[in-house]
Amino acid sequence: MSPLQRTTFRILVANHYGVLTKVAAAFARRACNIIFLEVHALTDDPSRSVITAVAEDGKDTIRQVYNQLFKLEDVIELNID
């Protein structure tokens, strides 16, 4: 098992009903602990929002969550720190 690490996900998504649930479900499917979750609707384009999530888990689980988020059609851009 990998040691725990904190990772920040910055996710640009389409701004409509149900997107936050889909993003949170990607973490839940991998039993990944979300420490912080925030949604910013203030972008240059009102049809998009930015979700910031800080998760703490092993490197393999973080990679799996990243791959799950990348597959979501509502995700426009995905960055991790």
N, C-alpha and C positions, 0 to 999 in steps of 0.2 A: 504494500500500500504506500502511495506517495505521501510525503509530509504535506500538511495543510498549507495552503498559500492563499492570500487575498488577491483577487483579480477584479478589476473594474471593467465592466462592459458598457460601451456607449453605443446605443442602437438607434439608428434613424429609421423610423417606421411610418407607414401610411397612417394617418390620423382618422381612425374610424372605430366604431363599436367592436369590442371583442379582442382587439390587438393585445392589450395588456394581459388578458387572460391567456392568450396563446404563448406569449413570451414567458410568463410565470410558469406555465405548464412545462415548458422546455427545461426549466430548472428542476421542477418537481419530479419529472420523469427520471431524472438522474439522481434524485435525493440530494441535490446540491443546496447547501445552506445559503440563503440570501440574507446578507447583513443589512443592506441599505437598498432601497428602491425609490426612484423618483422619476416623474414624468414631466417634461417641459413641453408645453404646447407652443411656446414662443420661438418660432423659427421664421425665416423669411417667407416661407410657403405655408399657409394655414392648413394645407392638406397633409402636413407632416408633423411629427412630434419626435422628440428625443427622449429615450428611456435610458437612465443611468442606473445600473445595478452593480453592487459590490457583493461578490460571492466568496465564500471561503470553503475550499475543498482541495482534494489532491489534483495534481497536474493532469492526470488522465481524465478525471471527471470534468474538469474545466474544458479540456479539449473536446470532449463529447458534447457538452452543453453548447460550445461554440458551433460545432458542426450542426446540431439540431436547430439553433437559431438561424444559421446561414440558409437552411432549407426552407424557412418560412417565407411565403410569398409576400407578406406584408413588410418584411425587413428589406430596407433599401440599402443601408450601409451598416457595417458592424466592425467595431474596433475594440480591442482589449489592451489594457495596460497591466 
